[in-house]
Amino acid sequence: MNVSRWSGRNALGSEMARLTRELTTAKSELDTAKRGLADLDTTLDDALTIAAHCNRYYEIADPRIRRQINQDLFVKLYINKDGSVERSD
């Protein structure tokens, strides 16, 4: 076997090894992304469930939790003297 043919096969083997490593890395990154997407999907489902029943959670919450809910949902609440909400921003 001549040297040029051997070095060509060696280069091909090196390239195959590099491509195999890159493919393995890409598969690992894809698996990580899929797990992250599944976690995000679960979090979104939980958030939508909470949002769908927000009024119920608000009604049973103690004042401290109600205040947190108000602060998270509104920039400003305008309260009338009788305690009712005039408007919100």
Order of alpha helices (4+ residues) and beta strands (2+ residues): alpha-alpha-alpha-beta-beta
